[in-house]
């Protein structure tokens, strides 16, 4: 998810989620690049110098074998749908946030009788100005360079009591980060811990309903004000 932000305050690196400036450590990833670790919200994030250009990032996504014609990809997306299937009613409206070049989750939800819009800052940049019962964000949170801004957008488009279903692999051990395969992708620039989710939930008024296999996270918009 291509998104530049101003990370540098003078010579200090700021966390792009909680804006902490002082409790930041550095660590190495599997790709030998330098990453920063925020001791306040437990976010790990790449340097702005290591971001791909818009064109390079777009080309990377275009090489993915994604689409309704790929059974493996459909099975992958169903990991996000199945846990909330009983909550999905035919009159509900959904948003696939970060759908990529070949929207697929929206097709699956439409086949279930739901309405689903697509949004992607590169491929489908026109975000409808409305609120949704469900927002799905499958494998895009790790692409956010400025997650606070993205979460503000998501929050503003989620109805009271609405659900945010996201998929991203959570990190759990700093010592193993340098060999963690999930970070071995130039487009993966932001990594979350279970404690990061708690911080996000408190900041944005979400309730954490479920974390499945350290990968599928179901949040509910508990802030009605």
N, C-alpha and C positions, 0 to 999 in steps of 0.2 A: 504494500500500500504506500505509494509514493507520497511522502509528506515531509517537507523540510521545516525545521523550526530553529529559532535562535537558541542554541544550547550554551554558548559561551558568554559569561558575564565577566568582563575583564579577562583574566587568565584562569578563571574558575569554571569548572564544569557543573552545570545544574541538572538535577534530575528532571526529566521531561514530564514526570507524573506529579510529584509533590513539590518540585522546585527547591528541594533541599540543596544547599550549596556547600555545606561543611563536612557532612558525614558521607563522603564519597570515596570509595576505594577503586583501585584498578585491578583488573585480572585479565588473563589470556584465554582466548577461546580455541577451539579445535582448529580454526583457520589461522591461528597465530596472530590475529588482530587484537588490538587493545579494546577492552570493554570497561565500562564503569559500573560499579555496584553501589546502589543507594542503601545505606544502613537504616534509613528511616522507613521506606516503603518496600524494601527488598526487590526493587526493580533492577534488572541488568539491562544495559543499553549500549549500543555501539556508538562509536565516534561519528560525528557529522562528516568527518573526512573520509569515512569508509562507505558512505551511501553511494549506491549506483546512480548514474544519471537516469533521467526519466526514460530516455530511449532504451538504455540497457535493461532497466527494470521491466519495461513493457515487453521487450523481446524475450526475457526470461519467462514471463507468464505465458506468452504465446507458444512456448515450447512444451507446456504442460499438456498431458493427455487427459484433459478434463472435458466433460460433456455427458449428456444423457445417453450417448451411445457406448459409454464405457462402464460396464457392470461394476468394476472395482471402485470407480469413483462414486457411482450411485450408492454402493454399499457403504462407502466411507461417509457420505453425507447423511445416510440413514442413522448413523450414530447420534446425530444431533436431533433427528426427528422422532425416533422411537421413544426416548424417555419422556417426551411431552405430548405424545400422540393423543392421549386421553383428554388433554387440555385444549387441543386444537378443534374448535367448532367451525362449522361450515360458513358462518357469517363473519368470521374474524378476518382481519387484514394483517398481512405480514410483510416484512421487508428483508431481503437478502442483502446485508451490508457487506460490501467487498466481494461481489459475486464473480469477479473475474471476466475474461473475454467470452466465455460460453456459459451463461446462466443455466444452472441445472437444478438447484434446490427449489427455485421458484416453479419449475415444471413439475417437480414431485409434489409440491404443496398444491398446485393447481389441479393436479390429478386427484387430490384428496377433497376437492371442492372448496378450497380456500382461495383468497385473493392474495397475490404476492407481487410486490414491486421489486425491481432490481436497482442496486446502486453500486457503483465502483468509480473511484475518482479518476481512473484512467480510461476505462471502457464504457461506463454508463454514468457520466458525471452529473446528470440532472436528478437531484434528489427531490422527490415530491414533498411539498410543504404540507405535511399531514402527520398525524400520529398513528401508531400501530399497536395492535394487541400483542404481536410477537415481532421481535427483531432477531434474526439469525446472523451470526458473524462467525463463519466457519473458516478457520485457518487464515485469519487476517489480522488478529491482534498482534501477532509477532512481527507484522509489517509496519505497525504504527511507530513512526519516529517521535510523534508527539501525542502520546496516548490520552493525556488529559483533554486536549482539544477534540479528539475523536469521540471520547466518552461524553463530552458536553453535547456534541451533535446527536449521538445515539440517545442520550437522556431526553433531549428536547423533542425527539420523535417517538417516544414511548409513552403509551397511555398510562394513567394511574392504574396500578395493579397489573400492568403489562409485563411481559416476560422477555428477558434477554438471554438467548441461548448462544453460547460461544464455544468454539473449539480452538484450543491452543495447548501445547504440551507444557505443563508447569515444571520449572526446575526445582530441585529439592536438595542439592548438595553442591556447595561452592567448590569443594575440592575436586569434584568430577566435571566441572564445567569445561575445563580445557580439553576434555575428550568426549564431550556430549555431542552426539551426531546431529541433534536438532539445530544446533548453532552453526552447522557446516553448510550454510546456505547464505549467499550474499544478500538475499532479500529478507532474511530473518534478522531483525535488528533490535527487537525488544522482547524481553523474557520475564515472565511473571512467576511469583511464588504464591503459595496459599495465603501467606501473610499479605501479599500485594492485593489479593482479591478482597481481603478484609478491609484494607485501607480504601480501595475503590468503593466498596459497598458502603462504608461509613461516609465517605466524601459525597457520593452521589445518591444516597438514599435507597440502596438496593438491599434486599435480603438474599443471602446465599441459600438456595433451596437444596442444591445437590452438586457434588463434584464427583464425576464418574471416571474411574481409571486415570485420574490425574490429568484428564484431557477435556472432557465435556463438562462445562460449567453452566448451571441453570440459575439465573438471578431473577428476582421479581422486583419491580418498581414499587417500593414500599413507601415512598415519599409522595403523599397525596397533596402536599401544599404547593 
